[in-house]
Amino acid sequence: MVVVGTFKSDVDIIQIGIKGNNLTFFDVGSGVVTTIEGLRFDKSGVIKEFPDLKDDEDWRLKSIKRLKEHMKKFETEMEKLNYVKDELVKFGNIPLYFQRNGFRVEKWSK
């Protein structure tokens, strides 16, 4: 199954596609597509989630690895998308809609 979630950040519309354990991020405004490895990570946010990485030189790589492992715990792509949605909402992103397997677009329930 493939699910795609669309979110509004302060200045951009972002789409996140999930197929299996692969996440793809698409910035609609700039057309940039990236995987989780291409995202910018805020060190203070990573430390808040993983305090043991505070003085680790490889904090970014280790946090990516932990996030990938965490995502594997979810059984379905929709569960993974809901987790991503909950994380993005914490940082002020607004969930707009999602789509499953190319079917009709659905609005997020509140």
N, CA, C and O atoms as a MOPAC input file, in Angstrom:
PM7 MOZYME 1SCF
protein

 N      0.84000 1    -1.17600 1     0.00000 1
 C      0.00000 1     0.00000 1     0.00000 1
 C      0.88600 1     1.24000 1     0.00000 1
 O      1.96300 1     1.24600 1     0.59600 1
 N      0.43500 1     2.26000 1    -0.65600 1
 C      1.11300 1     3.54900 1    -0.66300 1
 C      0.16400 1     4.57300 1    -0.06700 1
 O     -1.00000 1     4.65200 1    -0.45800 1
 N      0.66400 1     5.36000 1     0.88300 1
 C     -0.13000 1     6.45200 1     1.42900 1
 C      0.66800 1     7.74100 1     1.27200 1
 O      1.89600 1     7.75300 1     1.36600 1
 N     -0.06200 1     8.81900 1     1.03100 1
 C      0.56100 1    10.12700 1     0.87900 1
 C     -0.19600 1    11.09800 1     1.76700 1
 O     -1.42300 1    11.18500 1     1.71200 1
 N      0.54900 1    11.82400 1     2.58500 1
 C     -0.05000 1    12.84700 1     3.42900 1
 C      0.42800 1    14.20900 1     2.97400 1
 O      1.59600 1    14.37800 1     2.62400 1
 N     -0.47200 1    15.18500 1     2.97800 1
 C     -0.12700 1    16.53900 1     2.57700 1
 C     -0.28200 1    17.45500 1     3.77400 1
 O     -1.29100 1    17.42000 1     4.47900 1
 N      0.74700 1    18.28400 1     3.99400 1
 C      0.80700 1    19.15200 1     5.15900 1
 C      1.19300 1    20.56000 1     4.74300 1
 O      1.89800 1    20.75400 1     3.75200 1
 N      0.72700 1    21.53900 1     5.50300 1
 C      1.10900 1    22.92600 1     5.28000 1
 C      2.01400 1    23.35300 1     6.42300 1
 O      1.64800 1    23.27400 1     7.59600 1
 N      3.21300 1    23.81100 1     6.05000 1
 C      4.10400 1    24.39400 1     7.04800 1
 C      3.93600 1    25.90900 1     6.96400 1
 O      3.00300 1    26.38700 1     6.31900 1
 N      4.80800 1    26.65600 1     7.59200 1
 C      4.69400 1    28.10900 1     7.56800 1
 C      4.66400 1    28.67000 1     6.15000 1
 O      3.87900 1    29.57000 1     5.85300 1
 N      5.51100 1    28.14500 1     5.28300 1
 C      5.63200 1    28.71600 1     3.94200 1
 C      5.45000 1    27.69700 1     2.82000 1
 O      5.32300 1    28.09300 1     1.66100 1
 N      5.43300 1    26.44300 1     3.11400 1
 C      5.41800 1    25.41200 1     2.07600 1
 C      4.29800 1    24.40800 1     2.26300 1
 O      3.73000 1    24.25800 1     3.34500 1
 N      4.00500 1    23.72900 1     1.16900 1
 C      3.14300 1    22.55000 1     1.20000 1
 C      4.09000 1    21.35700 1     1.03800 1
 O      4.89700 1    21.32300 1     0.10900 1
 N      3.99000 1    20.39600 1     1.92900 1
 C      4.87300 1    19.24300 1     1.93400 1
 C      4.03000 1    17.98200 1     1.80800 1
 O      3.00100 1    17.84200 1     2.46900 1
 N      4.47200 1    17.07500 1     0.96200 1
 C      3.82100 1    15.77200 1     0.84900 1
 C      4.79000 1    14.70800 1     1.31800 1
 O      5.98300 1    14.75400 1     1.01700 1
 N      4.26000 1    13.74600 1     2.06200 1
 C      5.06400 1    12.64700 1     2.56300 1
 C      4.44900 1    11.35700 1     2.04400 1
 O      3.28900 1    11.05200 1     2.31700 1
 N      5.23000 1    10.61600 1     1.30200 1
 C      4.78200 1     9.34200 1     0.76200 1
 C      5.40900 1     8.20000 1     1.54400 1
 O      6.59200 1     8.23600 1     1.88100 1
 N      4.60700 1     7.19500 1     1.82400 1
 C      5.10300 1     6.03700 1     2.56400 1
 C      4.70300 1     4.77300 1     1.80800 1
 O      3.53200 1     4.54500 1     1.50400 1
 N      5.71200 1     3.96800 1     1.52000 1
 C      5.48900 1     2.66400 1     0.90600 1
 C      6.38800 1     1.68700 1     1.63600 1
 O      7.61400 1     1.77000 1     1.55200 1
 N      5.77400 1     0.76800 1     2.34600 1
 C      6.55600 1    -0.15200 1     3.18100 1
 C      7.26900 1     0.64300 1     4.25200 1
 O      6.63500 1     1.38600 1     5.00200 1
 N      8.58600 1     0.49600 1     4.33400 1
 C      9.37000 1     1.26000 1     5.31300 1
 C     10.09100 1     2.44700 1     4.67600 1
 O     10.96600 1     3.04500 1     5.30200 1
 N      9.73500 1     2.78900 1     3.44900 1
 C     10.36900 1     3.90500 1     2.76500 1
 C      9.52400 1     5.16300 1     2.88400 1
 O      8.33000 1     5.15400 1     2.58400 1
 N     10.15300 1     6.24300 1     3.32500 1
 C      9.50300 1     7.53900 1     3.41600 1
 C     10.12600 1     8.46900 1     2.39300 1
 O     11.34800 1     8.52700 1     2.25900 1
 N      9.28200 1     9.19800 1     1.67000 1
 C      9.73500 1    10.17500 1     0.70100 1
 C      9.06600 1    11.50500 1     1.03000 1
 O      7.86400 1    11.56600 1     1.29200 1
 N      9.85900 1    12.55800 1     1.01100 1
 C      9.37700 1    13.88900 1     1.33500 1
 C      9.45700 1    14.75700 1     0.08900 1
 O     10.49100 1    14.79400 1    -0.57800 1
 N      8.36400 1    15.46100 1    -0.23300 1
 C      8.28600 1    16.27900 1    -1.43600 1
 C      7.82900 1    17.67800 1    -1.06800 1
 O      6.73800 1    17.86000 1    -0.52800 1
 N      8.66700 1    18.66800 1    -1.36100 1
 C      8.31800 1    20.07200 1    -1.14900 1
 C      7.65400 1    20.55500 1    -2.43500 1
 O      8.31400 1    20.70200 1    -3.46400 1
 N      6.35500 1    20.79900 1    -2.37300 1
 C      5.58100 1    21.14400 1    -3.56000 1
 C      6.07400 1    22.45000 1    -4.18400 1
 O      6.14000 1    22.56000 1    -5.40900 1
 N      6.41800 1    23.42900 1    -3.36900 1
 C      6.83900 1    24.72500 1    -3.88200 1
 C      8.14100 1    24.68200 1    -4.65100 1
 O      8.25500 1    25.28500 1    -5.71800 1
 N      9.12100 1    23.97800 1    -4.12300 1
 C     10.44100 1    23.94500 1    -4.76600 1
 C     10.63200 1    22.72800 1    -5.66300 1
 O     11.54000 1    22.70300 1    -6.49400 1
 N      9.78800 1    21.72900 1    -5.50000 1
 C      9.92000 1    20.51400 1    -6.29200 1
 C     11.00000 1    19.57100 1    -5.78900 1
 O     11.34200 1    18.60500 1    -6.47000 1
 N     11.53800 1    19.83700 1    -4.61200 1
 C     12.61100 1    19.01300 1    -4.05400 1
 C     12.02200 1    17.73800 1    -3.45400 1
 O     11.06200 1    17.77900 1    -2.68600 1
 N     12.62000 1    16.61000 1    -3.82300 1
 C     12.22600 1    15.31400 1    -3.28400 1
 C     13.41900 1    14.75800 1    -2.52000 1
 O     14.55200 1    14.82400 1    -2.99800 1
 N     13.16800 1    14.21100 1    -1.33200 1
 C     14.25800 1    13.63500 1    -0.55400 1
 C     13.74400 1    12.47300 1     0.28200 1
 O     12.54100 1    12.29300 1     0.47000 1
 N     14.68300 1    11.70500 1     0.76800 1
 C     14.37000 1    10.64400 1     1.72000 1
 C     14.65400 1    11.17500 1     3.11600 1
 O     15.00000 1    12.34500 1     3.28100 1
 N     14.51200 1    10.34200 1     4.09200 1
 C     14.73900 1    10.75400 1     5.47000 1
 C     16.18100 1    11.21700 1     5.69700 1
 O     16.43900 1    12.06600 1     6.55000 1
 N     17.10800 1    10.65700 1     4.93500 1
 C     18.51700 1    11.04400 1     5.06800 1
 C     18.77200 1    12.47300 1     4.61400 1
 O     19.74000 1    13.09800 1     5.04700 1
 N     17.91700 1    12.99200 1     3.75100 1
 C     18.09900 1    14.33600 1     3.22100 1
 C     17.45500 1    15.43500 1     4.03800 1
 O     17.58900 1    16.61200 1     3.70500 1
 N     16.76400 1    15.07400 1     5.09300 1
 C     16.10300 1    16.08000 1     5.92600 1
 C     17.09400 1    16.79700 1     6.82300 1
 O     18.13000 1    16.25100 1     7.20100 1
 N     16.75100 1    18.03500 1     7.15400 1
 C     17.54700 1    18.77000 1     8.13800 1
 C     17.02300 1    18.40500 1     9.52200 1
 O     15.81500 1    18.39400 1     9.75700 1
 N     17.92900 1    18.11300 1    10.42100 1
 C     17.56200 1    17.77400 1    11.78300 1
 C     18.06900 1    18.86700 1    12.70600 1
 O     19.20400 1    19.32600 1    12.57300 1
 N     17.23400 1    19.27700 1    13.63600 1
 C     17.61700 1    20.25800 1    14.64000 1
 C     18.21400 1    19.50000 1    15.82400 1
 O     17.56500 1    18.63300 1    16.40900 1
 N     19.44900 1    19.83500 1    16.16700 1
 C     20.12600 1    19.08900 1    17.22500 1
 C     19.38600 1    19.18700 1    18.55200 1
 O     19.30700 1    18.20300 1    19.28700 1
 N     18.84200 1    20.36000 1    18.87000 1
 C     18.13000 1    20.49500 1    20.15000 1
 C     16.88400 1    19.60900 1    20.18000 1
 O     16.53500 1    19.06000 1    21.22500 1
 N     16.21100 1    19.47000 1    19.02800 1
 C     15.04900 1    18.58700 1    18.95600 1
 C     15.43500 1    17.12900 1    19.08700 1
 O     14.72900 1    16.34700 1    19.72400 1
 N     16.56100 1    16.76200 1    18.48100 1
 C     17.04500 1    15.38900 1    18.58300 1
 C     17.42300 1    15.07400 1    20.02100 1
 O     17.10800 1    13.99700 1    20.52800 1
 N     18.09600 1    16.01100 1    20.67700 1
 C     18.50300 1    15.79700 1    22.06700 1
 C     17.30200 1    15.68500 1    22.98500 1
 O     17.32700 1    14.93400 1    23.96100 1
 N     16.24400 1    16.43300 1    22.67300 1
 C     15.01600 1    16.33800 1    23.47100 1
 C     14.43200 1    14.92500 1    23.38800 1
 O     13.93000 1    14.38900 1    24.37500 1
 N     14.50900 1    14.33500 1    22.19200 1
 C     13.98500 1    12.98400 1    21.97400 1
 C     14.96600 1    11.90900 1    22.43200 1
 O     14.56200 1    10.87700 1    22.96800 1
 N     16.26000 1    12.15900 1    22.21800 1
 C     17.30800 1    11.19500 1    22.55000 1
 C     18.41500 1    11.89100 1    23.34800 1
 O     19.44400 1    12.25400 1    22.77800 1
 N     18.22000 1    12.08100 1    24.65900 1
 C     19.19500 1    12.81200 1    25.47300 1
 C     20.59800 1    12.20200 1    25.45100 1
 O     21.58300 1    12.91900 1    25.62900 1
 N     20.69800 1    10.90300 1    25.23500 1
 C     22.01200 1    10.25100 1    25.23600 1
 C     22.88500 1    10.66300 1    24.04100 1
 O     24.07900 1    10.36300 1    24.02500 1
 N     22.31500 1    11.33700 1    23.05400 1
 C     23.08700 1    11.75300 1    21.88000 1
 C     23.66200 1    13.17400 1    22.02500 1
 O     24.24600 1    13.70700 1    21.08100 1
 N     23.49800 1    13.77000 1    23.18800 1
 C     23.91000 1    15.16200 1    23.39400 1
 C     25.36400 1    15.41500 1    23.00800 1
 O     25.64600 1    16.38100 1    22.30000 1
 N     26.27300 1    14.59100 1    23.44600 1
 C     27.69300 1    14.80400 1    23.18300 1
 C     28.24400 1    13.86300 1    22.11000 1
 O     29.45900 1    13.72500 1    21.96800 1
 N     27.36900 1    13.23100 1    21.37100 1
 C     27.78300 1    12.26900 1    20.35100 1
 C     28.03600 1    13.00100 1    19.02300 1
 O     27.17800 1    13.74900 1    18.55400 1
 N     29.19500 1    12.78700 1    18.43000 1
 C     29.52100 1    13.42300 1    17.15900 1
 C     28.64400 1    12.91500 1    16.01700 1
 O     28.40500 1    13.63800 1    15.05000 1
 N     28.16700 1    11.68400 1    16.12200 1
 C     27.32400 1    11.08600 1    15.08600 1
 C     25.84400 1    11.17100 1    15.43100 1
 O     25.06700 1    10.29200 1    15.05700 1
 N     25.44900 1    12.22700 1    16.14200 1
 C     24.07400 1    12.35700 1    16.62300 1
 C     23.06000 1    12.30500 1    15.48000 1
 O     21.98900 1    11.71700 1    15.63300 1
 N     23.38100 1    12.90400 1    14.35000 1
 C     22.44100 1    12.94800 1    13.23700 1
 C     22.21300 1    11.55200 1    12.65200 1
 O     21.07000 1    11.12700 1    12.47800 1
 N     23.28200 1    10.85500 1    12.35700 1
 C     23.16600 1     9.51600 1    11.77800 1
 C     22.46000 1     8.55300 1    12.72600 1
 O     21.64000 1     7.73900 1    12.30100 1
 N     22.78300 1     8.65300 1    14.00300 1
 C     22.15800 1     7.76300 1    14.98700 1
 C     20.67400 1     8.07400 1    15.15200 1
 O     19.87000 1     7.16000 1    15.33600 1
 N     20.30300 1     9.34200 1    15.08700 1
 C     18.89200 1     9.68200 1    15.22300 1
 C     18.09900 1     9.20000 1    14.00400 1
 O     16.95700 1     8.76200 1    14.14500 1
 N     18.69000 1     9.27600 1    12.82500 1
 C     18.03300 1     8.76300 1    11.61700 1
 C     17.83400 1     7.25500 1    11.73500 1
 O     16.76400 1     6.73400 1    11.42100 1
 N     18.87000 1     6.56800 1    12.18900 1
 C     18.77400 1     5.11500 1    12.35000 1
 C     17.67800 1     4.75300 1    13.35300 1
 O     16.90800 1     3.82100 1    13.12100 1
 N     17.60700 1     5.47900 1    14.45400 1
 C     16.58000 1     5.20400 1    15.46300 1
 C     15.18800 1     5.48500 1    14.92900 1
 O     14.25100 1     4.74000 1    15.21500 1
 N     15.04400 1     6.54500 1    14.16000 1
 C     13.74200 1     6.86200 1    13.58500 1
 C     13.30600 1     5.77100 1    12.61100 1
 O     12.14300 1     5.36700 1    12.61100 1
 N     14.22800 1     5.29500 1    11.78800 1
 C     13.90100 1     4.21300 1    10.85400 1
 C     13.47400 1     2.95300 1    11.60000 1
 O     12.51000 1     2.29300 1    11.21500 1
 N     14.18800 1     2.62800 1    12.65700 1
 C     13.83300 1     1.44700 1    13.46500 1
 C     12.46000 1     1.62400 1    14.11300 1
 O     11.66900 1     0.68400 1    14.17700 1
 N     12.18900 1     2.82700 1    14.58900 1
 C     10.89300 1     3.10300 1    15.21100 1
 C      9.76700 1     2.94300 1    14.19200 1
 O      8.71100 1     2.39800 1    14.51100 1
 N      9.98900 1     3.41200 1    12.98000 1
 C      8.95400 1     3.32700 1    11.94800 1
 C      8.65000 1     1.87700 1    11.58200 1
 O      7.52200 1     1.56100 1    11.20500 1
 N      9.62500 1     1.00800 1    11.68500 1
 C      9.42100 1    -0.40300 1    11.36300 1
 C      8.47500 1    -1.08500 1    12.34700 1
 O      7.91900 1    -2.13900 1    12.03800 1
 N      8.28800 1    -0.50300 1    13.51600 1
 C      7.41100 1    -1.09400 1    14.52500 1
 C      5.93700 1    -0.99900 1    14.14900 1
 O      5.12000 1    -1.77800 1    14.63800 1
 N      5.59400 1    -0.04700 1    13.28200 1
 C      4.20200 1     0.11100 1    12.87900 1
 C      3.86500 1    -0.92400 1    11.81700 1
 O      4.68500 1    -1.21600 1    10.94800 1
 N      2.66200 1    -1.47600 1    11.88600 1
 C      2.28000 1    -2.55200 1    10.98400 1
 C      1.85500 1    -2.06200 1     9.60200 1
 O      2.13200 1    -2.72100 1     8.60000 1
 N      1.19100 1    -0.92100 1     9.54100 1
 C      0.67000 1    -0.44800 1     8.25300 1
 C      1.24600 1     0.92900 1     7.90800 1
 O      1.73800 1     1.65600 1     8.77100 1
 N      1.16700 1     1.25200 1     6.64400 1
 C      1.62300 1     2.55600 1     6.19000 1
 C      0.77400 1     3.67000 1     6.80300 1
 O      1.28400 1     4.75100 1     7.09300 1
 N     -0.50100 1     3.41200 1     6.99600 1
 C     -1.37500 1     4.43600 1     7.57900 1
 C     -0.97200 1     4.72300 1     9.02400 1
 O     -1.01600 1     5.87500 1     9.45500 1
 N     -0.58100 1     3.69500 1     9.77700 1
 C     -0.09600 1     3.91900 1    11.14500 1
 C      1.17800 1     4.76500 1    11.11600 1
 O      1.36600 1     5.64000 1    11.96200 1
 N      2.04200 1     4.50400 1    10.15200 1
 C      3.27400 1     5.28200 1    10.01700 1
 C      2.95600 1     6.73100 1     9.67900 1
 O      3.55700 1     7.65100 1    10.23300 1
 N      2.00100 1     6.93200 1     8.76000 1
 C      1.63000 1     8.28800 1     8.38200 1
 C      1.00000 1     9.03000 1     9.56200 1
 O      1.25600 1    10.21900 1     9.75300 1
 N      0.19400 1     8.34900 1    10.33800 1
 C     -0.39300 1     8.99400 1    11.51600 1
 C      0.67700 1     9.39100 1    12.52900 1
 O      0.56300 1    10.43900 1    13.16600 1
 N      1.70700 1     8.57400 1    12.68400 1
 C      2.81600 1     8.92000 1    13.57400 1
 C      3.52900 1    10.17800 1    13.05800 1
 O      3.80300 1    11.10200 1    13.82400 1
 N      3.82300 1    10.20100 1    11.75900 1
 C      4.48100 1    11.36900 1    11.16200 1
 C      3.60200 1    12.60600 1    11.33400 1
 O      4.09800 1    13.68500 1    11.65800 1
 N      2.30000 1    12.44700 1    11.11600 1
 C      1.36600 1    13.57000 1    11.27600 1
 C      1.43100 1    14.11200 1    12.69500 1
 O      1.52700 1    15.32400 1    12.89000 1
 N      1.37900 1    13.23100 1    13.68500 1
 C      1.41900 1    13.67400 1    15.07600 1
 C      2.71200 1    14.41900 1    15.39100 1
 O      2.70200 1    15.39800 1    16.13700 1
 N      3.82400 1    13.95400 1    14.82200 1
 C      5.11200 1    14.62400 1    15.03900 1
 C      5.14200 1    15.98500 1    14.36000 1
 O      5.64000 1    16.94900 1    14.94100 1
 N      4.62000 1    16.08300 1    13.14500 1
 C      4.63100 1    17.35100 1    12.41900 1
 C      3.72000 1    18.38500 1    13.06900 1
 O      4.04100 1    19.57300 1    13.08700 1
 N      2.59300 1    17.94000 1    13.59900 1
 C      1.66300 1    18.85800 1    14.26700 1
 C      2.33200 1    19.51900 1    15.47200 1
 O      2.06100 1    20.68100 1    15.77400 1
 N      3.19800 1    18.78400 1    16.15300 1
 C      3.91800 1    19.34200 1    17.30900 1
 C      4.73400 1    20.57100 1    16.92900 1
 O      4.97500 1    21.44500 1    17.76100 1
 N      5.15900 1    20.63400 1    15.66600 1
 C      5.99900 1    21.73900 1    15.20400 1
 C      5.22800 1    22.74900 1    14.36400 1
 O      5.81900 1    23.52000 1    13.60900 1
 N      3.91000 1    22.73900 1    14.49900 1
 C      3.08400 1    23.75200 1    13.86000 1
 C      2.63500 1    23.45900 1    12.44800 1
 O      2.00800 1    24.31300 1    11.82000 1
 N      2.93200 1    22.28100 1    11.92300 1
 C      2.46300 1    21.92400 1    10.58300 1
 C      0.98900 1    21.55400 1    10.64500 1
 O      0.52400 1    20.99300 1    11.63700 1
 N      0.26700 1    21.86400 1     9.59700 1
 C     -1.17700 1    21.60900 1     9.55200 1
 C     -1.44500 1    20.46600 1     8.57800 1
 O     -1.11800 1    20.57100 1     7.39600 1
 N     -2.04100 1    19.36800 1     9.06500 1
 C     -2.38400 1    18.27000 1     8.15000 1
 C     -3.55400 1    18.67300 1     7.26200 1
 O     -4.59600 1    19.09200 1     7.76600 1
 N     -3.39800 1    18.55200 1     5.96400 1
 C     -4.45700 1    18.92800 1     5.03600 1
 C     -5.27700 1    17.72800 1     4.60900 1
 O     -6.48800 1    17.69000 1     4.82700 1
 N     -4.62600 1    16.74500 1     4.00200 1
 C     -5.34900 1    15.55100 1     3.55700 1
 C     -4.38200 1    14.39800 1     3.32400 1
 O     -3.16400 1    14.57000 1     3.37400 1
 N     -4.94100 1    13.23200 1     3.07000 1
 C     -4.13300 1    12.05000 1     2.78200 1
 C     -4.81900 1    11.23900 1     1.70200 1
 O     -6.00300 1    11.42200 1     1.41900 1
 N     -4.05800 1    10.34400 1     1.10800 1
 C     -4.57100 1     9.51200 1     0.03100 1
 C     -3.97700 1     8.11800 1     0.16900 1
 O     -2.78000 1     7.96300 1     0.41100 1
 N     -4.82600 1     7.10600 1     0.01300 1
 C     -4.37200 1     5.71600 1     0.10900 1
 C     -4.46300 1     5.04100 1    -1.25200 1
 O     -5.52000 1     5.02800 1    -1.88200 1
 N     -3.34300 1     4.48100 1    -1.69800 1
 C     -3.27900 1     3.70800 1    -2.95200 1
 C     -3.89100 1     4.42400 1    -4.15300 1
 O     -4.48000 1     3.77600 1    -5.01900 1
 N     -3.76600 1     5.72700 1    -4.21900 1
 C     -4.25300 1     6.47200 1    -5.37000 1
 C     -5.75000 1     6.69800 1    -5.38700 1
 O     -6.27400 1     7.25000 1    -6.35500 1
 N     -6.45700 1     6.28600 1    -4.33900 1
 C     -7.89300 1     6.49900 1    -4.28800 1
 C     -8.20100 1     7.94900 1    -3.91900 1
 O     -7.29200 1     8.77100 1    -3.80200 1
 N     -9.43700 1     8.24700 1    -3.74200 1
 C     -9.89400 1     9.61300 1    -3.47000 1
 C     -9.17500 1    10.20200 1    -2.25600 1
 O     -8.92300 1     9.51400 1    -1.26700 1
 N     -8.86000 1    11.46900 1    -2.35600 1
 C     -8.22200 1    12.21600 1    -1.27600 1
 C     -9.20400 1    12.35100 1    -0.13200 1
 O    -10.39100 1    12.60100 1    -0.34600 1
 N     -8.70200 1    12.18300 1     1.09600 1
 C     -9.53700 1    12.30800 1     2.29100 1
 C     -8.96600 1    13.38200 1     3.19800 1
 O     -7.75000 1    13.55100 1     3.28400 1
 N     -9.85300 1    14.11300 1     3.87900 1
 C     -9.39700 1    15.09500 1     4.86900 1
 C     -9.05800 1    14.37300 1     6.16400 1
 O     -9.65800 1    13.35000 1     6.49500 1
 N     -8.09000 1    14.91600 1     6.89100 1
 C     -7.75100 1    14.35800 1     8.21000 1
 C     -8.92300 1    14.62200 1     9.14200 1
 O     -9.50800 1    15.70400 1     9.11600 1
 N     -9.26400 1    13.65000 1     9.95500 1
 C    -10.29100 1    13.88900 1    10.98400 1
 C     -9.64000 1    14.61200 1    12.15500 1
 O     -8.45500 1    14.43000 1    12.43300 1
 N    -10.41200 1    15.41300 1    12.81600 1
 C     -9.83400 1    16.22300 1    13.90500 1
 C     -9.81100 1    15.48800 1    15.19800 1
 O     -9.35800 1    16.02800 1    16.20700 1

